[in-house]
């Protein structure tokens, strides 16, 4: 598919994942807070994956070299 307009370069920057919760720490969260954190993390991962796919569609292999977790 031919693309007529190239997106601005700032829209083609691969998203970086934030550092997660520390593995060596413990916390007590009420179930509602824990489920909210899980929902937020799941939604963030889905949006990041969608953005990665869009960038990869426009510029193949650009994000796979950035993300080491793949």
PyMOL commands that set and color helices and strands:
alter all, ss='L'
color gray80, all
select helices_A, chain A and resi 9-12+31-58
alter helices_A, ss='H'
color red, helices_A
deselect
rebuild
show_as cartoon
